Amino acid sequence: MKLLLSLSTLLSDLRTKETGATAVEYGLIVSLIAIVIIAAVALVGTNLSTLFNTVGGAV
């Protein structure tokens, strides 16, 4: 019975505390920003490689 009571207390405490949810939200935002940065770098890197190859071929 004590275990059930302490589990119930723990679950109610988790529902009222929002610090964990905030950390998860910040984690999701950071991961989305990282994905956008990686995609942008990959796209710019490909375009720069093509540009350098074109200039190198012209020279």
PyMOL commands that set and color helices and strands:
alter all, ss='L'
color gray80, all
select helices_A, chain A and resi 2-16+19-58
alter helices_A, ss='H'
color red, helices_A
deselect
rebuild
show_as cartoon
